[in-house]
Amino acid sequence: SQTLRNLLQQVQQETGKTARIWFVEDRLKTLLTVQSQPDLSTVTLFLADWGYNTAAERQQAQASGDIRLLSLDTFAQPFGEWVGVGVGEREKAG
């Protein structure tokens, strides 16, 4: 979480704009920790479905509304192809 904070702060200082970071992780617990921290609300979260997680954890991530499930095939695509992947509530609202 601190690394994400540092990145957000660095972009803010260098550009004067709020950073939009996409964070890909294969551990749901890590993503839930980030999700629970209000100062990291601009970070878009992706759960890598090919990593260290179970089918139940993937379902939990999708049900959260803020964590996108990311397949290996999509991961290999240009970022523009990721946009339609499991849009979470933050993305719909913002």
C-alpha positions as CSV (number, residue, x, y, z in Angstrom):
1,S,0.0,0.0,0.0
2,Q,2.8,2.4,0.8
3,T,4.4,1.9,-2.6
4,L,1.1,2.8,-4.3
5,R,0.8,5.9,-2.1
6,N,4.4,6.9,-3.1
7,L,3.6,6.5,-6.8
8,L,0.4,8.5,-6.5
9,Q,2.2,11.3,-4.6
10,Q,5.1,11.3,-7.1
11,V,2.8,11.7,-10.1
12,Q,0.8,14.5,-8.2
13,Q,4.0,16.4,-7.5
14,E,5.4,16.0,-11.0
15,T,2.3,16.7,-13.0
16,G,-0.1,18.5,-10.6
17,K,-2.7,15.9,-11.6
18,T,-4.3,13.0,-9.7
19,A,-2.7,9.7,-10.9
20,R,-4.7,6.8,-12.2
21,I,-2.8,3.6,-11.4
22,W,-3.8,0.1,-12.5
23,F,-2.7,-2.4,-9.9
24,V,-2.5,-6.1,-10.9
25,E,-2.2,-8.7,-8.1
26,D,-2.9,-12.4,-7.8
27,R,-3.7,-12.3,-4.1
28,L,-7.2,-11.2,-3.2
29,K,-6.2,-10.3,0.4
30,T,-3.7,-7.7,-0.9
31,L,-6.4,-6.1,-3.2
32,L,-8.9,-6.0,-0.4
33,T,-6.4,-4.2,1.8
34,V,-5.8,-1.6,-0.9
35,Q,-9.6,-1.3,-1.5
36,S,-10.2,-0.6,2.2
37,Q,-8.0,2.5,2.2
38,P,-9.8,5.7,1.1
39,D,-6.6,7.5,0.1
40,L,-6.0,4.7,-2.6
41,S,-9.5,5.0,-4.1
42,T,-8.1,6.2,-7.4
43,V,-6.2,2.9,-7.9
44,T,-8.0,0.5,-10.3
45,L,-7.6,-3.0,-9.0
46,F,-7.2,-6.2,-11.0
47,L,-7.1,-9.8,-9.7
48,A,-5.0,-12.0,-12.0
49,D,-7.1,-15.1,-12.5
50,W,-4.1,-17.2,-13.4
51,G,-2.3,-16.6,-10.1
52,Y,-2.5,-17.7,-6.5
53,N,-6.2,-17.5,-5.9
54,T,-9.2,-19.8,-5.8
55,A,-12.5,-19.9,-7.7
56,A,-14.2,-18.6,-4.6
57,E,-11.8,-15.7,-4.3
58,R,-12.3,-14.8,-7.9
59,Q,-16.1,-14.8,-7.3
60,Q,-15.6,-12.6,-4.2
61,A,-13.5,-10.2,-6.2
62,Q,-16.1,-9.9,-8.9
63,A,-18.9,-9.4,-6.3
64,S,-17.0,-6.6,-4.7
65,G,-17.8,-4.2,-7.6
66,D,-14.3,-2.6,-7.3
67,I,-12.0,-5.4,-8.3
68,R,-11.8,-6.5,-12.0
69,L,-11.0,-10.1,-12.8
70,L,-8.1,-10.2,-15.4
71,S,-7.4,-13.2,-17.6
72,L,-3.9,-13.9,-18.9
73,D,-5.2,-13.4,-22.5
74,T,-6.4,-9.9,-21.6
75,F,-3.2,-9.1,-19.7
76,A,-1.3,-9.8,-22.9
77,Q,-3.4,-7.2,-24.8
78,P,-2.7,-3.5,-25.1
79,F,-4.1,-1.5,-22.2
80,G,-6.9,-0.1,-24.4
81,E,-8.3,-3.7,-24.5
82,W,-8.5,-3.8,-20.7
83,V,-11.1,-1.0,-20.4
84,G,-14.1,-3.3,-20.8
85,V,-12.9,-5.9,-18.3
86,G,-15.3,-6.2,-15.4
87,V,-16.0,-2.5,-14.8
88,G,-16.2,-1.8,-11.1
89,E,-18.5,0.7,-9.4
90,R,-15.8,3.4,-9.1
91,E,-15.2,3.3,-12.9
92,K,-19.0,3.5,-13.6
93,A,-19.4,6.5,-11.2
94,G,-16.3,8.4,-12.2
